[in-house]
Amino acid sequence: MATNDESINKLQEEVLNSIQSLISSCGGECKADTLQNDYKELLGSDVPIKKFNHGTFASFLLAHPKVPPRFKKTENKPVVKTFKQTLEEEIKKKGIKQDLVFRSIPCGKKTQHWVSVVNINGTSVSSYPGEYTNVQEAEEEVARKALEVLKQQEETKYPVTGDLKTSIDRVEKILSCETDGVVWLDLVQNLYKENYHEVLPDTWAKEVEKYNKENKIKYGVVVDNPVLDRWTVQLKQQEAPKTTPYFTQPAESEVTSAMYENFRQQYITSAYSQETEQEMQSIHYPSQDNMNIVNGICGMNIMETKEPEESELLPSLELPLTNYWDIYVTYIEDLSRVHFRLIGENYNGAYEDMITEMELYYMEDKNKSQVSEPKKGHIYAAAHDDSWCRVKVLKISGNEATVCFFDHGDEEDINTSQLYELHEKFKELPAQAVCCSLAGLEFGGKDQASLSLLQNLALGQTLVAQVMSRGNTISLVLYNTTTDDDVNINEKVSEQMDRSFIEPTLPAVGGVAEVYLIHTTSTGDVYVQIETETYKILQSLLEIARSRTAEILGEDAKIDLTRLYLARFSEDGEWYRAAPRANVDPNGKVLMWFVDFGNYDQVPTTSIRPLEVNDKLTKIPHQALLCRLHNVPSTEGLQWTSRAGQRIIELIPEDSPLLLKVHASGCNGGPPVVELFKRLPATNELVSINATLSMDENLFSATGDSNNNSLRKEIILSPSRMKNRSGSSASITSGSSGMNSGPSSMTSQHELNSRASSPLERSKRFQQPGSLLPMDLPAIGEFFDVYVTYAASPSNFAVQPWKMSRKVTDLLEEMQRYYSTETNLKSDTDFKVGGYFAVKHSDNNWYRAYLTMANEGIVSGLFVDFGDCFIVTQDCVQPLPSVFRCLPCQAIKAKLAGVAAANLDWRPEDSYRFKELVQYCELVSIITNIEQDKETSEYILSLRLVDTSDPQLDVYIDEILVSEKRAIKLNE
């Protein structure tokens, strides 16, 4: 396949050949505008100059000498002038006394582009929002715009009417004589000029609006601002419903219009109620004292509660009240988080002035004040990707800071040396990045094919956005109106999503896949799911559908055996996709098969709903995959029983994926025959579920279940799977949501009621009283990212898994909140040596600890998440509730692999040097051995530690110690 660059080069060659042919057909001479018109008439489209990174047709031709600049063969004729040359001549011709100075600055993140600004006769003109790959193109574009400004200034030779009341009276006469209803201000300006040989001031509409409000004028000349940067005027004789003048909206053919209406009905109205135009225009946004409208940048909602006092805020961005916005897309996270900037006089005009001023301001070293100690929540200037940006610090870790780019919408980790004090004048402009979702496609998440298409269609593009919702979340339909036929981007992405839905399949014979067990039956049928992006989309769609089930009548449901429905499962009262397997019985119930879980239930017709809520629910393939276990039972003549099915559930760790290996494709169209494996947390060793089951023949019998005539016995319920799977985007709610939640994964009501509200708690069924869960370790030979919490010597230190750092932080924060509440503290703690408790450290924080000694009010032991020892008085010890026992002990004992002390034992200076190199550092390690302490049964890892903080050089800690003659290499 050809690459994208090859395709662009091929297209460019074809365009140049076509242009040469057109010039030749004109006898070797052709005007630029004629050439463009002929190209479009011949080939049916404009010259695609933007695809070749050019802003103008002239710059494209000038960049390719094979096409003469003047498009003529005759050398003695003058060549075409650039816009810059023409502008310089016009300024001289008009006698304007000023030097023509172009200010061109690099902008953008990741991909650098140029923006140019020039001042013409007191008016600032910019190439923004166009973004150009070099200075020449940016200056050509701004020169072209400046020529248009000069033309407009030349036309304005009439004096400006200074008295507002006089101008209002004149306009009232014009409106009463010339027109009815609402008209654009542009037309009124022309009529005013013809009748009075004067012109209205540029700010006339705003002055009239202010004058009417101050004097409470409801009738007479009334102005409105229905479309960005355009005003209307109306002569209001009496109260009447406000009408809106015609203004250009995305053009639609009858077919396109019908397609959009169908799209809107299916995908938009399912999630949003349309607000009336009157409601739209009467929306009141909270003041900055109460809310900070940050417009959803950096993953925040459009309206965010005021931050803590130590956090700096920019002024609130006032969004347009119109239903159509011009926008420029800056950053795309996923389908529900698309960041953009608004285009208009009050938005991009102010923004381009600010970034130009910032670039000029920070060019001078005297204005640069580097931040020595950046603070979380504070706003700074960042020197990033050869440009200056406004950023807010979200997190600080050593010399790295996670910052949010206010005017772009994304977050990045940068070095703190790139942060400078932001001058107060650059804090006056509101954050320009606004976050929205694609209307009707919020459920799409990170579907890669859809995201890729959206990136191609929208990123870095100026678009028209139709506002569908502007509550806590802005929801838009995006249009590209630069082509002859307007492109509905939401519709294109929706169509792509339909094509990218993945039907889950098991691998071929001998293949291996990661699966989740969701359902077993007493006859040996096993159902599994494979985690895919399609499944996550399904979960999100189901959440939307469930929220609307109450609105859809379900009585006397007409059952079609060929269709899918939403059916309420009797055990949890939640709604899932299901297919009918029989007609309505005399009791008004239907046997429904839950297609994503593989089990059945008798469902009343009043608990069945059609799937018309969103037709994508009918397009997503069924998620339950049927298979049988290989060689289970292993003894011929034995059959499955419900006990065997239940035993499988007991063997599976909660919320843990399994490995599935396909042994055979199945005989005579039967299900594939597979073997399931789980990993032991301590050693990462794989254990066969099939082999474990086969060894216990008591699970099977010669007759199977002797009285298996009940539908309920066919459903073997797995333990609760309420917790989210890793990477799942679906939210977790009671009774449904996690990938294993569903009609085949129920827990009793008593178990649900006994659950603590803390997000840290797991089912107590998996815990031994007083113990903590074992740590899941990587296998020998694997890389293991660690954080060194304690370092006594190279033979005695402790590490935490780096990937668990967020969970440890959350746990500790929850502990501090818990123990800071007086009612949670116990005065009669029973100190048991060998038990786990919460211990208050000298830093006044509470940590999980293991007690090794308690004597006469003195308690000692080990902090299990950090590895260091403690001695405290008993008043610093409290019981450790089960809610804080779910996370395994995080401190893992370790020793440095491959070396020994050069002087028989590690000297104090050797241990100090080692501590200096590794303690409180994030390192990469390689596990060379895992052994078990015979006394404590704890695991001890032999690790090679590698410091990768320098991107140019990996530093091995053992090699440093050897080079400094503190250690010697051991024989391999």
Backbone hydrogen bonds, N-H to C=O, Kabsch-Sander energy under -0.5 kcal/mol:
donor,donor_aa,acceptor,acceptor_aa,energy
7,S,3,T,-2.0
8,I,4,N,-2.4
9,N,5,D,-2.6
10,K,6,E,-2.3
11,L,7,S,-2.4
12,Q,8,I,-2.7
13,E,9,N,-2.2
14,E,10,K,-2.0
15,V,11,L,-2.4
16,L,12,Q,-2.6
17,N,13,E,-2.2
18,S,14,E,-2.2
19,I,15,V,-2.5
20,Q,16,L,-2.5
21,S,17,N,-2.1
22,L,18,S,-2.2
23,I,19,I,-2.4
24,S,20,Q,-2.5
25,S,21,S,-2.2
26,C,22,L,-0.8
26,C,23,I,-0.7
27,G,24,S,-1.8
28,G,23,I,-2.4
30,C,71,F,-0.7
35,L,31,K,-2.7
36,Q,32,A,-2.3
37,N,33,D,-2.2
38,D,34,T,-2.7
39,Y,35,L,-2.2
40,K,36,Q,-2.2
41,E,37,N,-2.4
42,L,38,D,-2.5
43,L,39,Y,-3.0
44,G,40,K,-1.9
49,I,47,V,-2.6
51,K,48,P,-0.7
52,F,48,P,-0.6
52,F,49,I,-0.9
53,N,50,K,-1.7
54,H,49,I,-1.8
60,F,56,T,-1.5
61,L,57,F,-2.0
62,L,58,A,-2.7
63,A,59,S,-1.3
64,H,61,L,-1.6
67,V,64,H,-2.3
71,F,68,P,-1.1
73,K,28,G,-0.6
75,E,73,K,-0.5
77,K,74,T,-1.0
86,T,82,T,-2.4
87,L,83,F,-2.5
88,E,84,K,-2.3
89,E,85,Q,-2.0
90,E,86,T,-2.4
91,I,87,L,-2.3
92,K,88,E,-1.8
93,K,89,E,-2.8
94,K,90,E,-2.2
95,G,92,K,-1.0
96,I,91,I,-2.1
97,K,95,G,-0.6
98,Q,96,I,-1.4
101,V,99,D,-0.9
102,F,100,L,-0.5
103,R,101,V,-0.5
103,R,117,V,-3.1
104,S,102,F,-0.7
105,I,115,V,-2.5
107,C,113,H,-3.3
111,T,109,K,-2.9
112,Q,110,K,-0.6
113,H,107,C,-2.3
114,W,132,Y,-2.7
115,V,105,I,-2.1
117,V,103,R,-2.0
118,V,125,V,-2.6
119,N,101,V,-0.5
120,I,118,V,-0.6
120,I,123,T,-3.3
121,N,119,N,-0.6
123,T,120,I,-2.1
124,S,122,G,-0.5
125,V,118,V,-2.9
127,S,116,S,-2.3
130,G,127,S,-1.5
132,Y,114,W,-1.6
138,A,134,N,-1.6
139,E,135,V,-2.6
140,E,136,Q,-2.2
141,E,137,E,-2.2
142,V,138,A,-2.2
143,A,139,E,-2.0
144,R,140,E,-2.1
145,K,141,E,-2.1
146,A,142,V,-2.2
147,L,143,A,-2.0
148,E,144,R,-1.4
149,V,145,K,-1.9
150,L,146,A,-2.5
151,K,147,L,-2.0
152,Q,148,E,-2.1
153,Q,149,V,-2.6
154,E,150,L,-2.2
155,E,151,K,-1.7
156,T,152,Q,-1.2
157,K,155,E,-1.7
161,T,199,V,-2.4
164,L,162,G,-0.6
167,S,163,D,-1.9
168,I,164,L,-2.3
169,D,165,K,-2.2
170,R,166,T,-2.1
171,V,167,S,-2.5
172,E,168,I,-2.3
173,K,169,D,-1.7
174,I,170,R,-2.2
175,L,171,V,-2.7
176,S,172,E,-2.0
177,C,173,K,-1.6
178,E,174,I,-3.2
179,T,175,L,-1.1
183,V,233,V,-2.4
185,L,231,W,-2.4
188,V,184,W,-1.5
189,Q,185,L,-2.7
190,N,186,D,-1.8
191,L,187,L,-2.4
192,Y,188,V,-2.6
193,K,189,Q,-2.1
194,E,190,N,-2.2
195,N,191,L,-2.2
196,Y,192,Y,-2.6
197,H,193,K,-1.6
198,E,192,Y,-0.5
199,V,159,P,-2.5
204,W,201,P,-1.9
207,E,203,T,-2.4
208,V,204,W,-2.6
209,E,205,A,-2.4
210,K,206,K,-2.3
211,Y,207,E,-2.5
212,N,208,V,-2.8
213,K,209,E,-1.9
214,E,210,K,-2.6
215,N,211,Y,-1.8
216,K,213,K,-0.9
217,I,212,N,-2.6
218,K,216,K,-0.6
220,G,236,K,-2.8
222,V,220,G,-0.6
222,V,234,Q,-3.0
224,D,232,T,-1.8
227,V,230,R,-0.9
228,L,324,Y,-0.5
230,R,227,V,-2.5
232,T,224,D,-2.6
233,V,183,V,-3.0
234,Q,222,V,-2.3
235,L,181,G,-0.7
236,K,220,G,-3.2
236,K,234,Q,-0.9
237,Q,235,L,-0.8
257,S,253,S,-3.0
258,A,254,E,-2.2
259,M,255,V,-2.5
260,Y,256,T,-2.8
261,E,257,S,-2.6
262,N,258,A,-2.3
263,F,259,M,-2.6
264,R,260,Y,-3.4
265,Q,261,E,-2.6
266,Q,262,N,-2.1
267,Y,263,F,-3.0
268,I,263,F,-0.7
268,I,264,R,-1.4
269,T,264,R,-2.4
271,A,268,I,-1.3
272,Y,268,I,-2.0
280,M,276,T,-2.5
281,Q,277,E,-2.0
282,S,278,Q,-0.8
282,S,279,E,-0.5
283,I,280,M,-1.1
285,Y,283,I,-0.6
290,N,287,S,-1.4
291,M,287,S,-2.7
292,N,304,E,-2.2
293,I,291,M,-0.6
294,V,292,N,-1.8
295,N,302,I,-1.4
296,G,301,N,-1.1
297,I,294,V,-1.1
298,C,409,G,-1.5
299,G,296,G,-0.8
300,M,297,I,-1.2
302,I,472,N,-1.5
303,M,472,N,-0.6
304,E,292,N,-1.4
304,E,302,I,-0.6
306,K,290,N,-1.0
311,S,308,P,-2.2
312,E,377,G,-2.3
317,L,293,I,-1.0
318,E,316,S,-0.5
319,L,317,L,-0.7
325,W,465,A,-2.7
327,I,325,W,-0.5
327,I,463,L,-2.7
328,Y,341,R,-2.8
329,V,461,Q,-2.0
330,T,339,H,-1.8
331,Y,339,H,-1.5
333,E,337,R,-2.7
334,D,337,R,-1.0
335,L,445,G,-1.9
337,R,334,D,-1.3
338,V,436,C,-3.1
339,H,331,Y,-3.4
339,H,337,R,-0.5
340,F,434,V,-2.4
341,R,328,Y,-2.7
343,I,326,D,-2.9
347,Y,344,G,-1.6
348,N,344,G,-0.6
349,G,344,G,-1.6
351,Y,347,Y,-2.4
352,E,348,N,-2.9
353,D,349,G,-1.6
354,M,350,A,-2.0
355,I,351,Y,-2.7
356,T,352,E,-1.9
357,E,353,D,-2.2
358,M,354,M,-2.8
359,E,355,I,-2.4
360,L,356,T,-2.1
361,Y,357,E,-2.7
362,Y,358,M,-2.7
363,M,360,L,-0.5
364,E,360,L,-0.5
364,E,361,Y,-1.0
365,D,363,M,-0.5
367,N,364,E,-1.8
368,K,365,D,-1.4
369,S,367,N,-0.6
370,Q,368,K,-0.5
371,V,419,L,-2.2
372,S,370,Q,-0.6
377,G,393,V,-3.1
378,H,375,K,-1.8
380,Y,391,V,-2.5
381,A,420,Y,-2.9
382,A,389,C,-2.8
383,A,418,Q,-2.2
384,H,382,A,-1.1
384,H,387,S,-2.5
387,S,384,H,-1.1
389,C,382,A,-2.0
391,V,380,Y,-2.7
392,K,404,C,-1.8
393,V,378,H,-2.4
394,L,402,T,-3.3
395,K,402,T,-1.5
397,S,400,E,-3.1
400,E,397,S,-2.0
401,A,414,I,-2.9
402,T,395,K,-2.8
403,V,401,A,-0.6
403,V,412,E,-2.9
404,C,392,K,-2.6
405,F,410,D,-2.7
406,F,390,R,-1.3
406,F,404,C,-1.0
407,D,390,R,-0.5
408,H,405,F,-1.5
409,G,405,F,-3.2
412,E,403,V,-2.0
414,I,401,A,-2.8
414,I,412,E,-0.6
416,T,399,N,-2.7
418,Q,415,N,-2.2
419,L,416,T,-1.6
420,Y,381,A,-3.1
421,E,369,S,-2.7
422,L,379,I,-0.5
423,H,421,E,-0.6
426,F,423,H,-1.8
427,K,424,E,-1.7
428,E,425,K,-0.7
431,A,315,P,-0.6
433,A,406,F,-1.8
434,V,340,F,-3.2
435,C,295,N,-2.7
436,C,338,V,-2.3
437,S,474,I,-2.4
438,L,335,L,-2.5
439,A,437,S,-0.6
439,A,476,L,-3.0
441,L,438,L,-2.7
444,G,441,L,-2.1
445,G,442,E,-0.9
447,D,444,G,-1.6
451,L,447,D,-2.8
452,S,448,Q,-2.7
453,L,449,A,-1.9
454,L,450,S,-2.5
455,Q,451,L,-2.7
456,N,452,S,-2.0
457,L,453,L,-2.4
458,A,454,L,-2.7
459,L,454,L,-0.8
459,L,455,Q,-0.9
460,G,329,V,-2.1
461,Q,458,A,-2.2
463,L,327,I,-2.6
463,L,461,Q,-0.6
464,V,479,Y,-2.5
465,A,325,W,-3.3
466,Q,477,V,-3.1
467,V,323,N,-2.6
467,V,465,A,-0.6
468,M,466,Q,-0.6
468,M,475,S,-3.0
469,S,475,S,-1.5
471,G,473,T,-0.9
474,I,435,C,-0.5
475,S,469,S,-2.8
476,L,437,S,-2.5
477,V,466,Q,-2.1
479,Y,464,V,-2.9
480,N,487,V,-2.1
481,T,479,Y,-0.7
486,D,484,D,-0.6
487,V,480,N,-2.3
488,N,486,D,-0.6
489,I,478,L,-2.3
489,I,487,V,-1.0
490,N,478,L,-0.7
492,K,488,N,-1.8
493,V,489,I,-2.6
494,S,490,N,-2.4
495,E,491,E,-2.2
496,Q,492,K,-2.0
497,M,493,V,-2.3
498,D,494,S,-1.8
499,R,495,E,-1.4
500,S,496,Q,-1.2
501,F,497,M,-0.6
501,F,498,D,-0.7
510,G,662,V,-3.1
511,G,508,A,-2.8
513,A,660,L,-2.1
515,V,513,A,-0.5
515,V,658,L,-2.7
516,Y,529,Q,-2.4
518,I,527,Y,-2.4
519,H,527,Y,-1.5
520,T,716,I,-0.8
521,T,525,D,-1.8
524,G,521,T,-1.6
526,V,627,C,-2.4
527,Y,519,H,-3.3
528,V,625,L,-2.2
529,Q,516,Y,-2.3
536,K,532,T,-1.3
537,I,533,E,-2.0
538,L,534,T,-2.3
539,Q,535,Y,-2.3
540,S,536,K,-2.1
541,L,537,I,-2.6
542,L,538,L,-2.5
543,E,539,Q,-1.8
544,I,540,S,-1.7
545,A,541,L,-2.8
546,R,542,L,-3.1
547,S,543,E,-1.5
548,R,544,I,-0.6
548,R,545,A,-1.3
549,T,545,A,-0.6
549,T,546,R,-0.9
551,E,548,R,-1.2
552,I,548,R,-0.7
552,I,549,T,-1.0
553,L,551,E,-0.6
557,A,554,G,-1.0
559,I,557,A,-0.7
560,D,558,K,-0.6
561,L,559,I,-0.5
563,R,560,D,-2.0
565,Y,578,A,-2.7
566,L,609,R,-3.1
567,A,565,Y,-0.5
567,A,576,Y,-2.9
568,R,607,S,-2.1
569,F,567,A,-0.6
569,F,574,E,-2.8
573,G,569,F,-2.3
576,Y,567,A,-2.4
578,A,565,Y,-2.6
579,A,593,W,-2.7
581,R,591,L,-3.3
582,A,591,L,-0.5
585,D,589,K,-3.0
588,G,585,D,-2.4
590,V,603,V,-2.6
592,M,590,V,-0.7
592,M,601,D,-2.9
593,W,579,A,-3.0
594,F,592,M,-0.6
594,F,599,N,-2.9
595,V,577,R,-0.6
595,V,593,W,-0.9
596,D,577,R,-0.6
597,F,594,F,-1.8
598,G,594,F,-2.9
601,D,592,M,-1.7
603,V,590,V,-2.9
603,V,601,D,-0.7
605,T,588,G,-2.2
607,S,604,P,-2.1
608,I,605,T,-1.3
609,R,566,L,-3.0
611,L,564,L,-0.6
614,N,611,L,-1.5
617,L,614,N,-1.8
618,T,615,D,-1.0
619,K,615,D,-0.6
619,K,616,K,-0.6
620,I,616,K,-1.5
624,A,595,V,-1.6
625,L,528,V,-2.6
626,L,624,A,-0.5
627,C,526,V,-2.4
628,R,672,P,-2.5
629,L,524,G,-0.5
630,H,674,V,-3.6
632,V,629,L,-1.0
638,L,635,T,-1.5
639,Q,701,S,-3.4
644,A,699,L,-0.7
645,G,641,T,-1.6
646,Q,642,S,-2.4
647,R,643,R,-2.1
648,I,644,A,-1.6
649,I,645,G,-1.4
650,E,646,Q,-1.9
651,L,647,R,-1.5
652,I,648,I,-1.0
652,I,649,I,-0.6
656,S,653,P,-1.7
658,L,515,V,-3.1
659,L,677,F,-2.3
660,L,513,A,-3.0
661,K,675,E,-2.6
662,V,511,G,-2.1
663,H,661,K,-0.6
663,H,673,V,-2.8
664,A,673,V,-1.8
670,G,667,C,-1.9
673,V,664,A,-2.6
674,V,628,R,-3.1
674,V,672,P,-0.5
675,E,661,K,-2.4
677,F,659,L,-2.5
678,K,687,V,-2.4
680,L,685,E,-2.8
684,N,680,L,-2.3
687,V,678,K,-3.1
689,I,676,L,-2.9
689,I,687,V,-0.5
690,N,676,L,-0.8
692,T,688,S,-1.8
693,L,689,I,-2.4
694,S,690,N,-2.5
695,M,691,A,-1.4
696,D,693,L,-1.4
697,E,695,M,-0.8
699,L,696,D,-1.5
700,F,697,E,-1.6
701,S,639,Q,-1.8
706,S,704,G,-0.7
708,N,705,D,-1.0
709,N,707,N,-1.2
714,E,710,S,-0.6
714,E,711,L,-1.1
715,I,712,R,-1.5
716,I,520,T,-1.7
716,I,714,E,-0.8
717,L,715,I,-0.8
718,S,744,S,-1.9
721,R,745,S,-0.6
728,S,725,R,-2.1
733,T,731,S,-0.6
733,T,736,S,-1.8
736,S,733,T,-1.7
741,S,738,G,-1.9
745,S,742,G,-2.1
752,L,748,S,-2.1
753,N,749,Q,-2.6
754,S,750,H,-1.5
755,R,752,L,-1.2
761,E,758,S,-1.3
766,F,763,S,-1.4
767,Q,764,K,-1.9
771,S,768,Q,-2.1
773,L,885,R,-1.1
777,L,681,P,-1.9
777,L,775,M,-0.7
781,G,927,I,-3.3
782,E,779,A,-1.8
784,F,925,S,-2.7
786,V,923,L,-2.9
787,Y,800,Q,-2.3
788,V,921,C,-2.2
789,T,787,Y,-0.7
789,T,798,A,-1.4
790,Y,798,A,-1.3
792,A,796,N,-2.2
793,S,796,N,-1.7
796,N,793,S,-1.7
797,F,894,A,-1.9
798,A,790,Y,-2.8
799,V,892,I,-2.0
800,Q,787,Y,-2.4
802,W,785,D,-2.6
804,M,801,P,-1.6
805,S,802,W,-1.7
808,V,804,M,-2.4
809,T,805,S,-2.3
810,D,806,R,-2.3
811,L,807,K,-2.5
812,L,808,V,-2.7
813,E,809,T,-2.4
814,E,810,D,-2.2
815,M,811,L,-2.2
816,Q,812,L,-2.4
817,R,813,E,-1.9
818,Y,814,E,-2.2
819,Y,815,M,-2.8
820,S,816,Q,-1.1
821,T,818,Y,-1.2
822,E,820,S,-0.6
824,N,821,T,-1.9
825,L,822,E,-1.5
831,F,829,T,-0.9
832,K,830,D,-0.7
833,V,831,F,-0.6
834,G,851,L,-2.8
835,G,832,K,-1.7
837,F,849,A,-2.5
838,A,878,Q,-3.0
839,V,847,Y,-2.9
840,K,876,C,-2.7
841,H,839,V,-0.6
841,H,845,N,-3.0
844,N,841,H,-2.0
847,Y,839,V,-2.3
849,A,837,F,-2.9
850,Y,862,L,-2.8
851,L,835,G,-2.3
852,T,860,S,-2.3
853,M,860,S,-1.7
855,N,858,I,-2.9
858,I,855,N,-1.7
859,V,872,V,-3.2
860,S,853,M,-2.6
861,G,870,F,-1.7
862,L,850,Y,-2.4
863,F,868,D,-2.8
864,V,848,R,-0.9
864,V,862,L,-0.8
865,D,848,R,-0.6
866,F,863,F,-1.4
867,G,863,F,-3.2
870,F,861,G,-1.8
872,V,859,V,-3.0
874,Q,857,G,-2.1
876,C,873,T,-2.1
877,V,874,Q,-1.6
878,Q,838,A,-2.7
880,L,836,Y,-0.6
884,F,881,P,-1.8
885,R,882,S,-1.8
889,C,773,L,-0.8
891,A,864,V,-2.5
892,I,799,V,-2.7
892,I,890,Q,-0.6
893,K,939,Y,-0.6
894,A,797,F,-2.5
895,K,941,L,-2.4
896,L,794,P,-3.5
897,A,943,L,-2.9
899,V,896,L,-0.6
900,A,968,I,-2.0
902,A,966,R,-2.2
904,L,901,A,-0.7
905,D,903,N,-3.1
907,R,905,D,-0.5
911,S,907,R,-2.4
912,Y,908,P,-2.5
913,R,909,E,-2.0
914,F,910,D,-2.4
915,K,911,S,-2.7
916,E,912,Y,-2.4
917,L,913,R,-1.6
918,V,914,F,-1.9
919,Q,915,K,-2.0
920,Y,788,V,-2.8
921,C,918,V,-1.7
923,L,786,V,-2.4
923,L,921,C,-0.7
924,V,946,V,-2.5
925,S,784,F,-1.5
926,I,944,R,-1.7
927,I,782,E,-2.1
928,T,926,I,-0.6
928,T,942,S,-2.8
929,N,942,S,-1.0
931,E,940,I,-2.4
933,D,938,E,-3.6
937,S,933,D,-2.5
940,I,931,E,-3.1
941,L,893,K,-2.3
942,S,929,N,-2.6
943,L,895,K,-2.6
943,L,941,L,-0.6
944,R,926,I,-1.9
945,L,943,L,-0.6
946,V,924,V,-3.0
947,D,955,V,-3.3
948,T,946,V,-0.7
953,L,950,D,-1.1
955,V,947,D,-2.4
956,Y,954,D,-0.6
957,I,945,L,-2.3
957,I,955,V,-0.6
960,I,956,Y,-1.5
961,L,957,I,-2.0
962,V,958,D,-2.0
963,S,959,E,-2.6
964,E,960,I,-1.9
965,K,962,V,-1.8
966,R,961,L,-2.8
967,A,961,L,-1.3
968,I,900,A,-2.5
970,L,898,G,-2.4
